[in-house]
Amino acid sequence: MQKQKQPYIELLEEKGGRGMYRGKIGEKEVIIRLGKRVSKGGFDHEKIYQMVLSYGEAAFEKGKKTFCIYNDKLGVIVAEVEQNDIPVIRVDYLIHRENVYE
C-alpha cells in the first residue's frame, strides 16, 4: 500500500495561538488561516491545516465558496474561500465530534 504524501505547509505568522499557513492545492498556492470564531484550544492546528489542504482540494477546484470537511477524530471543519491573488481559505468553525449528530 502506497503511503499518502503529506501536503506541504509553511507557517507564515502566529498571533494569539492562531497560525497562518501557506500551502498548495494542486499547483495553486493558498493561504490557510483560522477565523476569529475558532477557539484557540482543543484542536491541533497543524492537523487542521493538513486536512484542509488534503480534503479541501475537490471543493477548491470546483470553485466552492464554502465547504465542510468531516473527520471521525476531530469533527466538522467549516471553511470559506476568499478569492484574492493568492486565495485565502479561512476556517470559520470547528465542531467537536461529540457535538456532531447523524
N, C-alpha and C positions, 0 to 999 in steps of 0.2 A: 504494500500500500504506500502510495506516494504521500509524503508529508506536505501539508499546505504551507506555502510560503507566507510569512508574516508581512503585512503591508509596512512600507516604510513610513515612519513618522518622526518628526523632529520638534522638540519643544521650542517654541518661539519666545514665550513670555509667561510668567506666572504671577498672578495677582490674587491675594487673599485666598490662597488654596486652590484657585482655578487656573488651569493652564490654557494656552492657545497653541495648537499644534498645526504644523504644515505636513501634508502628505500628498499622495497621488491616488486618484481613482482613474483606472485605465492609464492614460498618458497625461491626464489633466491634473495640474496642481490645484490643491484645495487647502483651505484653512478650516480647522475644526475648533470650535470653542464651546464652552458651557455657558448657557444663558443665565440670567440673574435669578430665575426661579428654581434652578437646580441647587439642591442642598450641597454644602461643602463636604459633608462626611457621609460615611456609609457605603461609598462606592469606590472602586479602584478606577480612577480617572483614565489612566493609560489603557486599561482594558476596554473602557467605553470608547475611546478614540479608535482603538484597533477594530472594534466591532463596527463602528460607523464606516470606517474605510472598507472593511471586508464585505459587509452586508448592504451598505447603502449604495453600492455601485449600480445595481439594477434601477433603483429609484432615481438616482442621479442622472443616469444615461437616458431615462425616459422623460427627463425634464420636469419631474415632480417638484413642487414647491415645498411640500411637507410629506414626511414618511415616518413609519414606525418600524422598529426592529424588536422582535420578541426573542428573549433568551431565557432558557429554563432556570439558569442560576441567578441571573440579575433581575429580570422582569421585562418591562417595556421601556424602550428609548423612543422618544418623540423628537424629531429633528426638523428643522426648516432650512431651506437652501436660499441664500441671498446671492443673486447673480451680480457679480462685480467682475473686474478684470481677472481677479483670482476669486473664484466662488468661495463663499463662506458657509459652512454647514454649522448651524447653531443648534446645540442640543437644548431644547426648551424644557423637557420634562423627563424625569427618571422615576418610573413607578416600580417600587419594590415588588418582587414576585408574590409575596404574601398578600398584596393588595390587587392582584390580577385574578379575575374570575372568568371562567369559561362560560 
